[in-house]
């Protein structure tokens, strides 16, 4: 995904996930919408997973996604959160994380 994001002019800073979802920190050019970037990354990653036959059957992402903008002040905290996905999700659900993030 990192190589593909460079080709697509998407600055993929940090990415990590668990079994059922992925978090990433990206920076986009003003000419690219969030939905366009998400569609490109999801499309390329599902194509790669399927071409490499990493799972049984056909892989596809769910239809939706969540996106949040963050100020430079919080970039370090967001990187840490993304890198520690396994630990975060052992302590609670994704929904709990999002509610806590929005509250902050």
C-alpha positions, 0 to 999 in steps of 0.5 A: 500500500505504501508503494501504491500510495506514492504512485497515487500522490497520497502521503501514507504516513502510518497504517495498521489494523486488526482482523476487521478494520484498518486505520491509516494517517494520510495527507492528501493534495487539495485536488484529491478528495477523501473518498477518492483516496479511500477508494483507490487504497481500498481497491488496490489493497483488495486487488493485491490480497486477491491476486496473492490469494492471501485468504480463501475466497474473494476479499472485499472491503465493506462499503463505508469508511470513517475519516477525520481531519487532525491538526499537526498538534495531534499527529504524534498521538494519532501515529501512536494510536494507529501503531498500537491497534492490537493493544487498544482493541484488547481494552475495548471496541472500535466504537468505544475508541471512536467515542473517546476520540471524539470526546477528546 
